[in-house]
Amino acid sequence: MNPNKTGVLLCNIGTPDAPTPHAVRRYLKAFLSDPRVVEIPRLIWWPILHGIILRTRPKKSAALYQKIWTDQGSPLLCYSRQLAVSLEKKLQIPIALGMHYGQPSIKQALEELQTKEVTKIIVFPLYPQYSATTTAATFDMVTEVLKKWRKIPEIHMLHDYADNPLYINAITQSIQAERLKQENTSHLLFSFHGIPEYCIKAGDPYYERCQLTVELVAKKLNLQQKDYSISFQSRLGRAKWLQPYTDQILKNMPKQGITHLQVVAPGFAVDCLETLEEIAIRGKHQFMENGGKSFRYIPALNESTPHLDALASIISSLKI
């Protein structure tokens, strides 16, 4: 056995196996049953989840997934796989992809690395900005699996990379490339996945990490405060989430004189339902229907060279 063989567990949130109500229900049940995702006491949450949400939401969500599904399957899974393959080729070390909710699972990915006899595993959640609802939930799953292993390799769990210079540079380059294509000067909206406000009040640093990313990107782009905004999307339920809400911002901006808009979602490493449907399709409709003149969604970093360079650099720094 190689005494110093490092492998990488590349993690993402997950996706339904198919754009069908049955598959979406299975995915949502796993996702929304995680106490890291929904912190409401189980006695209160269980009737809501099983009695209301899992009876009504799967059909609606399946219709949304059908709009963005590809011949190769879910965009999130396809782009995540491409990242894993390209990083493995670039770094020449074993890299296994694991989804927290869905397939391939984190358990399967860890077992794949185990068969390759790695002595160190870098756990790399593809969440640039730390949150207990995502990154910590991934760490929970990893430790749950490893509890059953006899021989545990050295583990390094990446916290986040919200301020990593190469990640900031990759986001900046993607924005610059898109802004050069547009004749009109557009306002730039940074949209992040939301989380409930009570998470922030309990000490979750997610809001601060999102703000830090935006500040660093805006500085590199030489943007003034009036040139950009930040918002939060994908809220669920009646509780207050981080504000302002992206859908409300999109509806109100034209009334405030902002009619040319570009939207980027730096919290999503790869494109998925929340970017391709919620922003690029539904968000565009909301903006244009309320008086917008031009709208452009700037794609996630996906398998772009600057993104690969950033992730590879982070992994390389942790191999020592």
PEPE-V390748 format. One record per residue. RES is the residue in three letters. BURIAL is 1 if it has 9 or more other ideal C-beta (glycine too) atoms within 8 Angstrom, else 0. Layout:
BEGIN
{{RES:BURIAL} {RES:BURIAL}}
END
This chain:
BEGIN
{{MET:0} {ASN:0} {PRO:0} {ASN:0} {LYS:1} {THR:1} {GLY:1} {VAL:1} {LEU:1} {LEU:1} {CYS:1} {ASN:1} {ILE:1} {GLY:1} {THR:1} {PRO:1} {ASP:0} {ALA:0} {PRO:1} {THR:0} {PRO:0} {HIS:0} {ALA:1} {VAL:1} {ARG:1} {ARG:1} {TYR:1} {LEU:1} {LYS:1} {ALA:1} {PHE:1} {LEU:1} {SER:0} {ASP:1} {PRO:0} {ARG:1} {VAL:0} {VAL:1} {GLU:0} {ILE:0} {PRO:0} {ARG:0} {LEU:0} {ILE:0} {TRP:1} {TRP:0} {PRO:0} {ILE:1} {LEU:1} {HIS:0} {GLY:0} {ILE:0} {ILE:1} {LEU:1} {ARG:0} {THR:0} {ARG:1} {PRO:1} {LYS:0} {LYS:0} {SER:1} {ALA:1} {ALA:0} {LEU:1} {TYR:1} {GLN:0} {LYS:1} {ILE:1} {TRP:1} {THR:0} {ASP:0} {GLN:0} {GLY:0} {SER:1} {PRO:1} {LEU:1} {LEU:1} {CYS:1} {TYR:1} {SER:1} {ARG:1} {GLN:1} {LEU:1} {ALA:1} {VAL:1} {SER:1} {LEU:1} {GLU:1} {LYS:0} {LYS:0} {LEU:1} {GLN:0} {ILE:1} {PRO:1} {ILE:1} {ALA:1} {LEU:1} {GLY:1} {MET:1} {HIS:1} {TYR:1} {GLY:1} {GLN:0} {PRO:0} {SER:1} {ILE:1} {LYS:1} {GLN:1} {ALA:1} {LEU:1} {GLU:0} {GLU:1} {LEU:1} {GLN:1} {THR:0} {LYS:1} {GLU:0} {VAL:1} {THR:1} {LYS:1} {ILE:1} {ILE:1} {VAL:1} {PHE:1} {PRO:1} {LEU:1} {TYR:1} {PRO:1} {GLN:1} {TYR:1} {SER:1} {ALA:1} {THR:1} {THR:1} {THR:1} {ALA:1} {ALA:1} {THR:1} {PHE:1} {ASP:1} {MET:1} {VAL:1} {THR:0} {GLU:0} {VAL:1} {LEU:1} {LYS:0} {LYS:0} {TRP:0} {ARG:0} {LYS:0} {ILE:0} {PRO:0} {GLU:0} {ILE:1} {HIS:1} {MET:0} {LEU:1} {HIS:0} {ASP:1} {TYR:1} {ALA:1} {ASP:1} {ASN:1} {PRO:0} {LEU:1} {TYR:1} {ILE:1} {ASN:1} {ALA:1} {ILE:1} {THR:1} {GLN:1} {SER:1} {ILE:1} {GLN:1} {ALA:0} {GLU:1} {ARG:1} {LEU:0} {LYS:0} {GLN:1} {GLU:0} {ASN:0} {THR:0} {SER:1} {HIS:1} {LEU:1} {LEU:1} {PHE:1} {SER:1} {PHE:1} {HIS:1} {GLY:1} {ILE:1} {PRO:1} {GLU:1} {TYR:1} {CYS:1} {ILE:1} {LYS:0} {ALA:0} {GLY:0} {ASP:1} {PRO:0} {TYR:1} {TYR:1} {GLU:0} {ARG:1} {CYS:1} {GLN:1} {LEU:1} {THR:1} {VAL:1} {GLU:0} {LEU:1} {VAL:1} {ALA:1} {LYS:0} {LYS:1} {LEU:1} {ASN:0} {LEU:1} {GLN:0} {GLN:0} {LYS:0} {ASP:0} {TYR:1} {SER:1} {ILE:1} {SER:1} {PHE:1} {GLN:1} {SER:0} {ARG:0} {LEU:0} {GLY:0} {ARG:0} {ALA:0} {LYS:0} {TRP:1} {LEU:1} {GLN:0} {PRO:0} {TYR:1} {THR:1} {ASP:1} {GLN:0} {ILE:1} {LEU:1} {LYS:1} {ASN:1} {MET:1} {PRO:1} {LYS:0} {GLN:0} {GLY:0} {ILE:0} {THR:1} {HIS:1} {LEU:1} {GLN:1} {VAL:1} {VAL:1} {ALA:1} {PRO:1} {GLY:1} {PHE:1} {ALA:1} {VAL:1} {ASP:1} {CYS:1} {LEU:1} {GLU:1} {THR:1} {LEU:1} {GLU:1} {GLU:1} {ILE:1} {ALA:0} {ILE:1} {ARG:1} {GLY:1} {LYS:1} {HIS:0} {GLN:1} {PHE:1} {MET:1} {GLU:0} {ASN:1} {GLY:0} {GLY:1} {LYS:0} {SER:1} {PHE:1} {ARG:1} {TYR:1} {ILE:1} {PRO:0} {ALA:1} {LEU:1} {ASN:1} {GLU:0} {SER:1} {THR:0} {PRO:1} {HIS:1} {LEU:1} {ASP:1} {ALA:1} {LEU:1} {ALA:1} {SER:1} {ILE:1} {ILE:1} {SER:0} {SER:0} {LEU:1} {LYS:1} {ILE:0}}
END
